[in-house]
Protein backbone atom coordinates (compact mmCIF):
# COMPACT_ATOMS: atom_id res chain seq x y z
CA UNK A 1 0.00 0.00 0.00
CA UNK A 2 1.58 3.30 -1.11
CA UNK A 3 0.59 6.89 -0.53
CA UNK A 4 -1.75 8.46 -3.11
CA UNK A 5 0.16 9.65 -6.17
CA UNK A 6 2.76 6.86 -6.13
CA UNK A 7 2.91 4.74 -9.29
CA UNK A 8 4.65 1.63 -10.54
CA UNK A 9 6.33 0.82 -13.85
CA UNK A 10 8.24 -2.08 -15.34
CA UNK A 11 12.02 -1.88 -15.07
CA UNK A 12 13.20 -4.92 -17.02
CA UNK A 13 12.11 -7.98 -15.02
CA UNK A 14 11.39 -5.84 -11.93
CA UNK A 15 8.81 -3.22 -10.95
CA UNK A 16 9.93 0.25 -9.86
CA UNK A 17 7.80 2.37 -7.52
CA UNK A 18 7.88 6.11 -8.22
CA UNK A 19 6.86 8.95 -5.91
CA UNK A 20 4.68 11.89 -7.04
CA UNK A 21 7.71 13.59 -8.56
CA UNK A 22 8.67 10.56 -10.66
CA UNK A 23 11.64 9.61 -8.45
CA UNK A 24 12.20 5.85 -8.02
CA UNK A 25 11.79 5.03 -4.32
CA UNK A 26 11.78 1.21 -4.46
CA UNK A 27 12.44 -1.66 -6.85
CA UNK A 28 11.30 -5.26 -6.44
CA UNK A 29 14.06 -7.77 -5.78
CA UNK A 30 15.95 -5.45 -3.41
CA UNK A 31 16.00 -5.28 0.40
CA UNK A 32 14.66 -2.25 2.25
CA UNK A 33 14.33 -1.29 5.89
CA UNK A 34 11.02 0.48 6.52
CA UNK A 35 9.75 2.26 9.59
CA UNK A 36 6.08 1.65 10.39
CA UNK A 37 3.82 -1.17 11.46
CA UNK A 38 1.33 -3.81 10.37
CA UNK A 39 -2.37 -3.11 10.05
CA UNK A 40 -5.03 -5.81 9.77
CA UNK A 41 -8.79 -5.51 9.29
CA UNK A 42 -9.56 -7.68 12.34
CA UNK A 43 -7.23 -8.26 15.29
CA UNK A 44 -8.33 -10.28 18.31
CA UNK A 45 -6.38 -11.35 21.42
CA UNK A 46 -5.86 -15.09 21.97
CA UNK A 47 -5.74 -16.99 25.25
CA UNK A 48 -1.94 -17.27 24.86
CA UNK A 49 -1.70 -13.46 25.04
CA UNK A 50 -0.89 -13.19 21.34
CA UNK A 51 -2.97 -11.63 18.60
CA UNK A 52 -4.73 -13.29 15.69
CA UNK A 53 -5.56 -11.31 12.59
CA UNK A 54 -7.85 -11.87 9.66
CA UNK A 55 -8.91 -9.92 6.62
CA UNK A 56 -6.67 -7.68 4.51
CA UNK A 57 -3.23 -6.99 6.00
CA UNK A 58 -0.91 -4.14 5.10
CA UNK A 59 2.50 -2.91 6.18
CA UNK A 60 2.29 0.83 6.75
CA UNK A 61 5.55 2.69 6.32
CA UNK A 62 6.48 6.29 7.00
CA UNK A 63 9.27 6.19 4.42
CA UNK A 64 12.23 4.15 3.34
CA UNK A 65 15.44 4.20 5.35
CA UNK A 66 17.64 2.39 2.81
CA UNK A 67 18.21 3.94 -0.60
CA UNK A 68 17.14 1.87 -3.65
Secondary structure, DSSP 8 states (H G I E B T S, - for coil): ---TT-EEEEETTEEEEE-TTS-EEEETTS---EEEEEEEEEEEE-TTS-EEEEEEEEEEEEEESS--
